[in-house]
Amino acid sequence: MTATPIVDAHHHMWDLKIRAQEWLRAPELKPIWRDFPFDELEPEAHAMGVEKTILVQVAQTRDETREFLAFAACTKLIGGVVGWTDLTAEDPAAQLDALRHAPGGQTLKGIRHLVQDEPDPAWLTRTDVQRGLRAIADAGLPYDLLVRPSQAAAALDVVRAVPELTFVLDHLGKPPIAADAAEASAGAGPHPDPAWSTWLRAVAAEPNVVCKLSGMVTEADWNTWTVADLQPYAEIALEAFGPDRLMFGSDWPVCLLAGTYPEVFEAAKTLTDGLTPDDRAAVFGGTATRVYGL
């Protein structure tokens, strides 16, 4: 598809015998409430021509990050790890340094916190959180930004408040694709939601933000989504960020709630059919390689 090495910039793995992953107990998540070892993803990624992946944290614990770092260091396909550290700690720089000196620490390529699970919609604007984010910037790492629409205002505030940090917006900021489609079919509203598109363009106007073309199938109707349902969101993201600030991610195994790995990959290919070869290469590898320093 492209001469540039293809990168899947967002996937997970977990072993329920090591860590319970209580979030998976939600009834709708039952299909993925099982172990997902990396060797289940590896052949599917290779079949799609993927040459590097980014393994992203799942749990809010440094133990998982240390496990991921050590695993990535001896796994050729994993190009890097987006791990976790406590942004509110009094010594965030020391904690980051400890991760980098742990076994496999050279594979630490970014940090993420599950902001979407924070009950305070303004959590990102806290002084201690922003101190932690500045420590990440000082360490030369990007920060994956995972937020819900209720946290959109705080997300925009924080990317402006910490301009020295590269933010990677996960899953296009989780647009309400299924709800938009239902309202549009009922003649009750525009599609996509202008609140999301206006916000995304505002975030994209900040030069320190890049975005992942990921997570769309699970924001759409899991059973009936089509590429046409996703197209308007991808077009707005491409227009707002441009290919050099957009990167493909599968969000495996969460994506399996709505589609197989090949289906998600092929959908992303279709959504970028109109790009030039160079621009497509950026979305499928160049942007992730640059941002994560692969």
C-alpha positions as a Markdown table, in Angstrom:
| # | Residue | x | y | z |
|---|---|---|---|---|
| 1 | Met | 0.0 | 0.0 | 0.0 |
| 2 | Thr | 2.9 | 2.4 | 0.8 |
| 3 | Ala | 6.7 | 2.3 | 0.6 |
| 4 | Thr | 6.8 | 3.8 | 4.1 |
| 5 | Pro | 6.7 | 1.1 | 6.9 |
| 6 | Ile | 3.1 | 0.7 | 8.1 |
| 7 | Val | 2.5 | 1.4 | 11.8 |
| 8 | Asp | -0.5 | 0.4 | 13.8 |
| 9 | Ala | -0.2 | 3.3 | 16.3 |
| 10 | His | -2.7 | 2.1 | 18.9 |
| 11 | His | -3.4 | -1.4 | 20.3 |
| 12 | His | -3.6 | -3.1 | 23.6 |
| 13 | Met | -3.1 | -6.5 | 25.2 |
| 14 | Trp | -4.1 | -8.0 | 28.5 |
| 15 | Asp | -4.0 | -11.2 | 30.7 |
| 16 | Leu | -6.8 | -11.4 | 33.2 |
| 17 | Lys | -4.8 | -13.8 | 35.3 |
| 18 | Ile | -2.3 | -11.0 | 35.9 |
| 19 | Arg | -4.7 | -8.1 | 36.1 |
| 20 | Ala | -8.5 | -8.4 | 36.5 |
| 21 | Gln | -9.5 | -5.4 | 34.2 |
| 22 | Glu | -12.7 | -4.7 | 36.1 |
| 23 | Trp | -13.8 | -2.3 | 33.3 |
| 24 | Leu | -14.4 | -5.4 | 31.1 |
| 25 | Arg | -17.2 | -6.6 | 33.4 |
| 26 | Ala | -19.7 | -4.2 | 31.7 |
| 27 | Pro | -22.3 | -6.5 | 30.0 |
| 28 | Glu | -21.7 | -4.9 | 26.6 |
| 29 | Leu | -18.0 | -5.8 | 26.8 |
| 30 | Lys | -18.5 | -9.5 | 27.4 |
| 31 | Pro | -17.2 | -10.4 | 23.9 |
| 32 | Ile | -13.7 | -9.1 | 24.9 |
| 33 | Trp | -13.7 | -10.2 | 28.5 |
| 34 | Arg | -10.9 | -12.8 | 28.0 |
| 35 | Asp | -7.2 | -12.8 | 27.6 |
| 36 | Phe | -5.7 | -11.1 | 24.6 |
| 37 | Pro | -2.1 | -12.0 | 24.2 |
| 38 | Phe | 0.1 | -10.3 | 21.6 |
| 39 | Asp | 0.6 | -13.5 | 19.6 |
| 40 | Glu | -3.1 | -13.3 | 18.7 |
| 41 | Leu | -2.6 | -9.9 | 17.1 |
| 42 | Glu | 0.8 | -10.6 | 15.5 |
| 43 | Pro | -0.2 | -12.7 | 12.5 |
| 44 | Glu | -3.2 | -10.4 | 11.7 |
| 45 | Ala | -0.9 | -7.4 | 11.7 |
| 46 | His | 1.7 | -9.0 | 9.6 |
| 47 | Ala | -1.1 | -10.1 | 7.1 |
| 48 | Met | -2.0 | -6.4 | 6.7 |
| 49 | Gly | 1.6 | -5.4 | 6.1 |
| 50 | Val | 2.1 | -3.8 | 9.5 |
| 51 | Glu | 5.8 | -3.5 | 10.4 |
| 52 | Lys | 5.6 | -1.7 | 13.7 |
| 53 | Thr | 3.0 | -1.2 | 16.4 |
| 54 | Ile | 2.5 | 1.0 | 19.5 |
| 55 | Leu | 1.4 | -0.9 | 22.6 |
| 56 | Val | -0.8 | 1.4 | 24.7 |
| 57 | Gln | -1.5 | 1.2 | 28.4 |
| 58 | Val | -4.7 | -0.3 | 29.7 |
| 59 | Ala | -4.3 | -0.1 | 33.5 |
| 60 | Gln | -3.5 | 2.9 | 35.8 |
| 61 | Thr | -0.4 | 1.2 | 37.2 |
| 62 | Arg | 3.3 | 1.4 | 36.7 |
| 63 | Asp | 3.5 | -2.4 | 37.1 |
| 64 | Glu | 1.7 | -2.9 | 33.8 |
| 65 | Thr | 3.9 | -0.3 | 32.1 |
| 66 | Arg | 7.1 | -2.1 | 33.3 |
| 67 | Glu | 5.7 | -5.4 | 32.0 |
| 68 | Phe | 4.9 | -3.8 | 28.6 |
| 69 | Leu | 8.4 | -2.2 | 28.4 |
| 70 | Ala | 10.1 | -5.5 | 29.1 |
| 71 | Phe | 7.9 | -7.4 | 26.6 |
| 72 | Ala | 8.3 | -4.8 | 23.9 |
| 73 | Ala | 12.1 | -4.9 | 24.2 |
| 74 | Cys | 12.1 | -8.5 | 23.0 |
| 75 | Thr | 9.3 | -8.3 | 20.5 |
| 76 | Lys | 10.3 | -7.2 | 17.0 |
| 77 | Leu | 6.9 | -5.9 | 15.9 |
| 78 | Ile | 6.3 | -3.6 | 18.8 |
| 79 | Gly | 8.0 | -0.4 | 18.1 |
| 80 | Gly | 7.2 | 1.4 | 21.3 |
| 81 | Val | 5.0 | 1.6 | 24.4 |
| 82 | Val | 2.7 | 4.4 | 25.6 |
| 83 | Gly | 2.8 | 3.7 | 29.3 |
| 84 | Trp | 1.3 | 5.2 | 32.4 |
| 85 | Thr | 2.6 | 7.2 | 35.3 |
| 86 | Asp | 0.9 | 9.3 | 38.0 |
| 87 | Leu | 0.6 | 12.8 | 36.6 |
| 88 | Thr | -0.4 | 14.1 | 40.1 |
| 89 | Ala | 2.7 | 12.7 | 41.8 |
| 90 | Glu | 5.1 | 15.1 | 43.6 |
| 91 | Asp | 8.0 | 13.7 | 41.6 |
| 92 | Pro | 6.7 | 13.0 | 38.0 |
| 93 | Ala | 10.2 | 13.5 | 36.5 |
| 94 | Ala | 11.8 | 10.9 | 38.8 |
| 95 | Gln | 9.0 | 8.4 | 38.0 |
| 96 | Leu | 9.5 | 8.9 | 34.3 |
| 97 | Asp | 13.3 | 8.4 | 34.8 |
| 98 | Ala | 12.7 | 5.2 | 36.7 |
| 99 | Leu | 10.6 | 3.8 | 33.9 |
| 100 | Arg | 13.3 | 4.7 | 31.3 |
| 101 | His | 15.9 | 2.9 | 33.4 |
| 102 | Ala | 13.7 | -0.2 | 33.9 |
| 103 | Pro | 14.2 | -3.3 | 31.7 |
| 104 | Gly | 13.2 | -2.3 | 28.2 |
| 105 | Gly | 12.9 | 1.3 | 29.2 |
| 106 | Gln | 14.2 | 2.4 | 25.8 |
| 107 | Thr | 10.8 | 1.3 | 24.3 |
| 108 | Leu | 8.9 | 4.0 | 26.3 |
| 109 | Lys | 7.6 | 6.3 | 23.6 |
| 110 | Gly | 4.8 | 8.1 | 25.3 |
| 111 | Ile | 2.5 | 8.4 | 28.4 |
| 112 | Arg | -1.3 | 8.2 | 28.7 |
| 113 | His | -3.8 | 8.5 | 31.6 |
| 114 | Leu | -7.4 | 7.3 | 31.3 |
| 115 | Val | -8.8 | 10.8 | 31.6 |
| 116 | Gln | -12.1 | 9.6 | 30.2 |
| 117 | Asp | -12.6 | 7.8 | 33.5 |
| 118 | Glu | -12.0 | 10.8 | 35.7 |
| 119 | Pro | -15.3 | 12.0 | 37.2 |
| 120 | Asp | -14.2 | 15.7 | 37.2 |
| 121 | Pro | -14.6 | 17.0 | 33.7 |
| 122 | Ala | -12.0 | 19.7 | 34.4 |
| 123 | Trp | -9.4 | 17.2 | 35.7 |
| 124 | Leu | -6.9 | 18.2 | 33.0 |
| 125 | Thr | -6.9 | 21.8 | 34.2 |
| 126 | Arg | -5.7 | 20.9 | 37.7 |
| 127 | Thr | -2.3 | 22.5 | 38.7 |
| 128 | Asp | -0.8 | 19.1 | 39.7 |
| 129 | Val | -1.9 | 17.4 | 36.5 |
| 130 | Gln | -0.4 | 20.2 | 34.4 |
| 131 | Arg | 2.9 | 19.9 | 36.4 |
| 132 | Gly | 3.0 | 16.2 | 35.4 |
| 133 | Leu | 2.3 | 17.0 | 31.8 |
| 134 | Arg | 5.2 | 19.5 | 31.8 |
| 135 | Ala | 7.4 | 16.8 | 33.2 |
| 136 | Ile | 6.5 | 14.6 | 30.2 |
| 137 | Ala | 7.4 | 17.4 | 27.8 |
| 138 | Asp | 10.7 | 17.9 | 29.6 |
| 139 | Ala | 11.4 | 14.2 | 29.1 |
| 140 | Gly | 10.8 | 14.6 | 25.3 |
| 141 | Leu | 7.8 | 12.3 | 25.3 |
| 142 | Pro | 4.3 | 12.8 | 23.7 |
| 143 | Tyr | 1.1 | 12.4 | 25.7 |
| 144 | Asp | -1.9 | 10.4 | 24.5 |
| 145 | Leu | -5.0 | 12.4 | 25.2 |
| 146 | Leu | -8.1 | 10.2 | 25.8 |
| 147 | Val | -11.2 | 12.2 | 26.6 |
| 148 | Arg | -15.0 | 12.1 | 26.3 |
| 149 | Pro | -17.1 | 14.9 | 24.9 |
| 150 | Ser | -17.9 | 16.2 | 28.4 |
| 151 | Gln | -14.1 | 16.8 | 28.9 |
| 152 | Ala | -13.7 | 18.6 | 25.6 |
| 153 | Ala | -13.4 | 22.1 | 27.0 |
| 154 | Ala | -10.7 | 21.0 | 29.5 |
| 155 | Ala | -8.8 | 19.2 | 26.7 |
| 156 | Leu | -8.7 | 22.4 | 24.6 |
| 157 | Asp | -7.6 | 24.4 | 27.6 |
| 158 | Val | -4.8 | 22.0 | 28.4 |
| 159 | Val | -3.3 | 21.8 | 24.9 |
| 160 | Arg | -3.1 | 25.6 | 25.0 |
| 161 | Ala | -1.8 | 25.7 | 28.6 |
| 162 | Val | 1.1 | 23.3 | 27.8 |
| 163 | Pro | 2.3 | 24.2 | 24.3 |
| 164 | Glu | 5.7 | 22.6 | 24.8 |
| 165 | Leu | 4.1 | 19.1 | 25.0 |
| 166 | Thr | 3.0 | 17.1 | 22.0 |
| 167 | Phe | -0.5 | 15.8 | 22.5 |
| 168 | Val | -1.8 | 12.8 | 20.6 |
| 169 | Leu | -5.6 | 12.9 | 20.5 |
| 170 | Asp | -6.9 | 9.3 | 20.7 |
| 171 | His | -9.9 | 8.2 | 18.7 |
| 172 | Leu | -10.7 | 11.6 | 17.2 |
| 173 | Gly | -12.0 | 12.7 | 20.6 |
| 174 | Lys | -14.7 | 10.0 | 20.6 |
| 175 | Pro | -17.3 | 11.6 | 18.3 |
| 176 | Pro | -20.9 | 10.3 | 18.9 |
| 177 | Ile | -21.1 | 8.6 | 15.5 |
| 178 | Ala | -23.9 | 6.2 | 16.4 |
| 179 | Ala | -26.0 | 8.9 | 18.0 |
| 180 | Asp | -25.4 | 11.3 | 15.1 |
| 181 | Ala | -26.5 | 8.6 | 12.6 |
| 182 | Ala | -29.7 | 7.9 | 14.6 |
| 183 | Glu | -30.6 | 11.6 | 14.8 |
| 184 | Ala | -29.9 | 12.2 | 11.1 |
| 185 | Ser | -32.0 | 9.2 | 10.0 |
| 186 | Ala | -34.8 | 10.6 | 12.1 |
| 187 | Gly | -34.4 | 14.0 | 10.7 |
| 188 | Ala | -33.6 | 15.4 | 14.1 |
| 189 | Gly | -30.2 | 16.8 | 13.6 |
| 190 | Pro | -27.1 | 17.4 | 11.4 |
| 191 | His | -24.5 | 14.7 | 10.8 |
| 192 | Pro | -21.8 | 14.9 | 12.1 |
| 193 | Asp | -22.6 | 16.8 | 15.3 |
| 194 | Pro | -21.3 | 20.4 | 14.8 |
| 195 | Ala | -20.3 | 20.6 | 18.5 |
| 196 | Trp | -17.7 | 17.8 | 17.9 |
| 197 | Ser | -16.5 | 19.1 | 14.5 |
| 198 | Thr | -16.1 | 22.7 | 15.8 |
| 199 | Trp | -14.2 | 21.4 | 18.8 |
| 200 | Leu | -12.0 | 19.2 | 16.7 |
| 201 | Arg | -11.0 | 22.0 | 14.4 |
| 202 | Ala | -10.2 | 24.2 | 17.4 |
| 203 | Val | -8.0 | 21.5 | 18.8 |
| 204 | Ala | -6.3 | 21.0 | 15.4 |
| 205 | Ala | -5.6 | 24.7 | 15.2 |
| 206 | Glu | -3.1 | 24.1 | 18.1 |
| 207 | Pro | 0.3 | 23.1 | 16.5 |
| 208 | Asn | 1.2 | 20.8 | 19.4 |
| 209 | Val | -1.6 | 18.3 | 18.7 |
| 210 | Val | -1.7 | 15.3 | 16.4 |
| 211 | Cys | -4.6 | 12.9 | 16.1 |
| 212 | Lys | -5.2 | 9.1 | 15.8 |
| 213 | Leu | -7.5 | 7.9 | 13.1 |
| 214 | Ser | -8.7 | 5.2 | 15.4 |
| 215 | Gly | -11.7 | 4.0 | 17.6 |
| 216 | Met | -14.3 | 5.0 | 15.1 |
| 217 | Val | -16.0 | 1.6 | 14.7 |
| 218 | Thr | -16.8 | 1.4 | 18.4 |
| 219 | Glu | -18.2 | 4.9 | 18.4 |
| 220 | Ala | -20.5 | 3.9 | 15.5 |
| 221 | Asp | -23.3 | 1.3 | 15.8 |
| 222 | Trp | -21.3 | -2.0 | 16.4 |
| 223 | Asn | -23.6 | -4.1 | 14.4 |
| 224 | Thr | -24.6 | -2.0 | 11.4 |
| 225 | Trp | -21.7 | 0.5 | 10.8 |
| 226 | Thr | -20.4 | 1.1 | 7.3 |
| 227 | Val | -17.4 | 3.0 | 5.9 |
| 228 | Ala | -19.9 | 5.6 | 4.7 |
| 229 | Asp | -20.9 | 6.2 | 8.4 |
| 230 | Leu | -17.3 | 6.9 | 9.3 |
| 231 | Gln | -16.4 | 8.9 | 6.2 |
| 232 | Pro | -17.6 | 12.4 | 7.3 |
| 233 | Tyr | -15.6 | 12.1 | 10.5 |
| 234 | Ala | -12.4 | 11.0 | 8.7 |
| 235 | Glu | -12.8 | 13.8 | 6.2 |
| 236 | Ile | -13.1 | 16.5 | 8.9 |
| 237 | Ala | -10.1 | 15.1 | 10.7 |
| 238 | Leu | -8.0 | 15.0 | 7.5 |
| 239 | Glu | -9.1 | 18.6 | 6.7 |
| 240 | Ala | -8.4 | 19.8 | 10.2 |
| 241 | Phe | -5.1 | 18.1 | 11.0 |
| 242 | Gly | -3.8 | 17.1 | 7.5 |
| 243 | Pro | -2.1 | 13.8 | 6.9 |
| 244 | Asp | 1.2 | 14.8 | 8.5 |
| 245 | Arg | -0.6 | 15.1 | 11.9 |
| 246 | Leu | -2.9 | 12.1 | 11.6 |
| 247 | Met | -2.0 | 8.4 | 12.3 |
| 248 | Phe | -3.8 | 5.1 | 11.9 |
| 249 | Gly | -4.5 | 3.0 | 14.9 |
| 250 | Ser | -6.6 | -0.2 | 15.1 |
| 251 | Asp | -7.6 | -0.1 | 18.8 |
| 252 | Trp | -7.3 | -3.9 | 18.9 |
| 253 | Pro | -8.8 | -5.8 | 20.7 |
| 254 | Val | -11.4 | -3.2 | 21.7 |
| 255 | Cys | -12.2 | -2.9 | 18.0 |
| 256 | Leu | -13.4 | -6.5 | 17.9 |
| 257 | Leu | -16.6 | -5.4 | 19.5 |
| 258 | Ala | -17.5 | -3.9 | 16.1 |
| 259 | Gly | -15.2 | -5.5 | 13.5 |
| 260 | Thr | -12.2 | -7.7 | 12.9 |
| 261 | Tyr | -8.7 | -6.4 | 12.6 |
| 262 | Pro | -8.7 | -6.7 | 8.7 |
| 263 | Glu | -12.1 | -5.0 | 8.6 |
| 264 | Val | -10.8 | -2.0 | 10.6 |
| 265 | Phe | -7.7 | -1.8 | 8.6 |
| 266 | Glu | -9.5 | -2.0 | 5.3 |
| 267 | Ala | -12.0 | 0.7 | 6.4 |
| 268 | Ala | -9.1 | 3.0 | 7.2 |
| 269 | Lys | -7.6 | 2.3 | 3.7 |
| 270 | Thr | -10.9 | 3.1 | 2.1 |
| 271 | Leu | -11.3 | 6.3 | 4.2 |
| 272 | Thr | -7.9 | 7.5 | 2.8 |
| 273 | Asp | -8.4 | 6.4 | -0.8 |
| 274 | Gly | -8.4 | 10.0 | -2.0 |
| 275 | Leu | -5.0 | 10.9 | -0.6 |
| 276 | Thr | -1.8 | 11.0 | -2.6 |
| 277 | Pro | 0.7 | 8.2 | -2.0 |
| 278 | Asp | 2.9 | 10.4 | 0.2 |
| 279 | Asp | -0.1 | 11.6 | 2.3 |
| 280 | Arg | -1.3 | 8.1 | 2.8 |
| 281 | Ala | 2.1 | 7.0 | 3.8 |
| 282 | Ala | 2.1 | 9.7 | 6.5 |
| 283 | Val | -1.2 | 8.5 | 7.9 |
| 284 | Phe | -0.2 | 4.8 | 7.9 |
| 285 | Gly | 3.3 | 5.2 | 9.2 |
| 286 | Gly | 5.1 | 8.5 | 8.8 |
| 287 | Thr | 3.3 | 10.5 | 11.4 |
| 288 | Ala | 3.5 | 7.8 | 14.1 |
| 289 | Thr | 7.2 | 7.2 | 13.3 |
| 290 | Arg | 8.0 | 10.9 | 13.7 |
| 291 | Val | 5.8 | 11.5 | 16.8 |
| 292 | Tyr | 6.8 | 8.4 | 18.7 |
| 293 | Gly | 10.4 | 8.5 | 17.6 |
| 294 | Leu | 10.4 | 4.9 | 16.2 |
